[in-house]
Amino acid sequence: MKFERFQNFNLHWYMQKNRRSFIRNIGASLTSVAVGSSFIEKNHEQFSLLKSDIKVASNDKINIGLIGAGIIGHFDADTALKVPGVKLVAACDLYTGRLDAAKEKWGKEIFVTRDYREILQRKDIDAVLICTPDHWHQKIAIDAMRAGKHVYCEKPMVQKIEHGYGIINAQKETGKVFQVGSQRASSVAILEAKRQLNSGVIGDLTFIQAFCDRSDGRGAWQYSIPRDASPETIDFNRFLGDAPKVPFDPIRFFRWRNYSDYGTGAAGDLIVHLLTGIHVITDSLGPNSIYSLGDIKYWKDGRDAYDLVNALMNYTKSDKHNAFQVSTRVNLSDGEGKGGFGIKLIGTEGVIDIGWNEFKVKTLKRKAAPGYGGYDSYESFSEKQKKEFQKWYESEYGKDQGGYDLADGIDFKPAQDYDDRLDHLIVFFNGIRTNSKIVEDASFGLRAAAPSIACNLSAKLGKPINWDPVNMQLLGS
Ligand SMILES: NC(=O)c1ccc[n+]([C@@H]2O[C@H](COP(=O)([O-])OP(=O)(O)OC[C@H]3O[C@@H](n4cnc5c(N)ncnc54)[C@H](O)[C@@H]3O)[C@@H](O)[C@H]2O)c1
């Protein structure tokens, strides 16, 4: 593969009236594909946001291998294949049905195996997508980089905080491109919300509310189990890896998230997406303390992972941001039925209310006059005191009754077909082709995963967990 022939096709970000282009033409016979452009029209302002121009020489290919061809493996591989020049040549999985499905979907000629090391040995593979359960991420990621492969590793980067250092070191030692797969890091909404925050439109950020609620069985990870699941069709021993040995159990295999031996629970699985967005928006390295409650409220199906987690995190002042607090939750037993996912950035003068790929800004301007009356000590004054007070107030503030004004700001929506996963994969392949910066690298990945995993620790121990986000170390509490 000749990377030097590739065009820089980084996602780029511009306002129409002040377009900044990052395109550098360095190759001939290039084809150009634009994806992910989106716009909004509000308050007479029209933006064009995050447009990914991809230019790839027709004879250049990045060959990828998929390790873990389950639910997200399909999404990630299908999305990677939308990036010009990317070809899937191999897939690895521990369930025969998924290897058959891989051939059905991606072609009979792809190489399939139950042993990921056979993927890593192949000279024709440049990069791997690691889409296995969490407890396998560290080992496969390190083995892959040492075998010379670039790695796109699904979130959370690691199942255990201490696993993070090995990945960080392997990335440094090998110089391979490593990106964690929490696509929020490349989402237009996140990147534009960051720009809004930095513009000062909501004043000083003081508080973030971030949540992920789900009400149904699949939302609570009761995923379908194929009828032919058996010790013959599943390599259960390999699935267990370093986890405690247990007899064959298709529920553990297909619904591994519900067990702390393999997953990271609601916090590690979903708060990590929220923190990824928060860390990109605020340029924060992470919280200093985490206090969390966790419980199994509804899904008493044998799982040991909480279905309700509420956490408070304290982000102290850094050279990038003022101090702010985060209140976050995942409720998989939500009886409100609304579900959803959101990050609300609350400032002293407004709020940026972010959904998955859209957000709204509201601003609040307080009046200088304090106002009086209503729920106020004024009502308890005698008639004489009231008259005296009114006279004084009007001499100070005139008729201004104080309070505040609320106003709607930007109402951001991406293009209908916008896909943050595609932009995230474009960033990854761009990193391989041009050595451009990977925001969600191994250190970023650990800084998002560790406080999320620490929610489980805090809930279990019943005490706050102290974390050094700069040096990425748990501190004694
Ligand atoms: N970025 C996102 O939005 C997102 C969404 C869902 C899942 N994920 C992450 O992706 C990962 C996979 O989740 P999923 O829902 O696809 O799980 P899944 O159970 O559907 O798929 C995992 C697959 O990995 C295979 N596997 C297990 N151990 C393996 C091994 N040692 N070698 C090769 N294959 C192995 C299994 O056979 C299974 O088919 C998890 O880490 C999860 O947190 C990310």
The ligand as an SDF file (V2000), in Angstrom:
LIG
                    3D

 44 48  0  0  0  0  0  0  0  0999 V2000
  -19.4320    2.3350   19.4230 N   0  0  0  0  0  0  0  0  0  0  0  0
  -20.6360    1.8890   19.6620 C   0  0  0  0  0  0  0  0  0  0  0  0
  -21.6300    2.5790   19.4610 O   0  0  0  0  0  0  0  0  0  0  0  0
  -20.8100    0.4780   20.1470 C   0  0  0  0  0  0  0  0  0  0  0  0
  -22.0850   -0.1000   20.0800 C   0  0  0  0  0  0  0  0  0  0  0  0
  -22.2150   -1.4120   20.4950 C   0  0  0  0  0  0  0  0  0  0  0  0
  -21.1290   -2.1230   20.9670 C   0  0  0  0  0  0  0  0  0  0  0  0
  -19.9140   -1.5260   21.0680 N   0  0  0  0  0  0  0  0  0  0  0  0
  -18.7770   -2.2770   21.6100 C   0  0  0  0  0  0  0  0  0  0  0  0
  -18.4040   -3.2800   20.6670 O   0  0  0  0  0  0  0  0  0  0  0  0
  -17.9850   -4.4620   21.3270 C   0  0  0  0  0  0  0  0  0  0  0  0
  -18.8220   -5.6250   20.8370 C   0  0  0  0  0  0  0  0  0  0  0  0
  -20.1630   -5.4400   21.1720 O   0  0  0  0  0  0  0  0  0  0  0  0
  -21.3390   -6.2200   20.4070 P   0  0  0  0  0  0  0  0  0  0  0  0
  -22.6020   -5.6560   20.8740 O   0  0  0  0  0  0  0  0  0  0  0  0
  -21.0700   -6.2190   18.9570 O   0  0  0  0  0  0  0  0  0  0  0  0
  -21.1550   -7.6880   21.0030 O   0  0  0  0  0  0  0  0  0  0  0  0
  -21.6030   -9.0570   20.3140 P   0  0  0  0  0  0  0  0  0  0  0  0
  -21.7150  -10.0450   21.3950 O   0  0  0  0  0  0  0  0  0  0  0  0
  -22.7770   -8.8370   19.4380 O   0  0  0  0  0  0  0  0  0  0  0  0
  -20.3800   -9.4220   19.3630 O   0  0  0  0  0  0  0  0  0  0  0  0
  -19.1310   -9.7690   19.8950 C   0  0  0  0  0  0  0  0  0  0  0  0
  -18.5580  -10.8700   19.0120 C   0  0  0  0  0  0  0  0  0  0  0  0
  -17.2100  -11.0870   19.4120 O   0  0  0  0  0  0  0  0  0  0  0  0
  -16.9350  -12.4480   19.2690 C   0  0  0  0  0  0  0  0  0  0  0  0
  -15.8090  -12.7750   20.1430 N   0  0  0  0  0  0  0  0  0  0  0  0
  -15.7780  -12.9160   21.4830 C   0  0  0  0  0  0  0  0  0  0  0  0
  -14.5310  -13.1850   21.9010 N   0  0  0  0  0  0  0  0  0  0  0  0
  -13.7580  -13.2400   20.7800 C   0  0  0  0  0  0  0  0  0  0  0  0
  -12.3970  -13.5140   20.5470 C   0  0  0  0  0  0  0  0  0  0  0  0
  -11.5620  -13.7660   21.5480 N   0  0  0  0  0  0  0  0  0  0  0  0
  -11.9540  -13.5020   19.2720 N   0  0  0  0  0  0  0  0  0  0  0  0
  -12.7850  -13.2510   18.2420 C   0  0  0  0  0  0  0  0  0  0  0  0
  -14.1030  -12.9800   18.3990 N   0  0  0  0  0  0  0  0  0  0  0  0
  -14.5740  -12.9890   19.6610 C   0  0  0  0  0  0  0  0  0  0  0  0
  -18.1860  -13.1750   19.6470 C   0  0  0  0  0  0  0  0  0  0  0  0
  -18.2400  -14.4110   19.0070 O   0  0  0  0  0  0  0  0  0  0  0  0
  -19.2720  -12.1920   19.1760 C   0  0  0  0  0  0  0  0  0  0  0  0
  -19.8360  -12.6010   17.9480 O   0  0  0  0  0  0  0  0  0  0  0  0
  -18.1200   -4.1850   22.8130 C   0  0  0  0  0  0  0  0  0  0  0  0
  -16.8900   -3.7950   23.3550 O   0  0  0  0  0  0  0  0  0  0  0  0
  -19.1040   -3.0430   22.8810 C   0  0  0  0  0  0  0  0  0  0  0  0
  -18.9530   -2.2140   24.0190 O   0  0  0  0  0  0  0  0  0  0  0  0
  -19.7400   -0.2570   20.6320 C   0  0  0  0  0  0  0  0  0  0  0  0
  1  2  1  0
  2  3  2  0
  2  4  1  0
  4  5  1  0
  4 44  2  0
  5  6  2  0
  6  7  1  0
  7  8  2  0
  8  9  1  0
  8 44  1  0
  9 10  1  0
  9 42  1  0
 10 11  1  0
 11 12  1  0
 11 40  1  0
 12 13  1  0
 13 14  1  0
 14 15  2  0
 14 16  1  0
 14 17  1  0
 17 18  1  0
 18 19  2  0
 18 20  1  0
 18 21  1  0
 21 22  1  0
 22 23  1  0
 23 24  1  0
 23 38  1  0
 24 25  1  0
 25 26  1  0
 25 36  1  0
 26 27  1  0
 26 35  1  0
 27 28  2  0
 28 29  1  0
 29 30  1  0
 29 35  2  0
 30 31  1  0
 30 32  2  0
 32 33  1  0
 33 34  2  0
 34 35  1  0
 36 37  1  0
 36 38  1  0
 38 39  1  0
 40 41  1  0
 40 42  1  0
 42 43  1  0
M  CHG  2   8   1  16  -1
M  END
$$$$
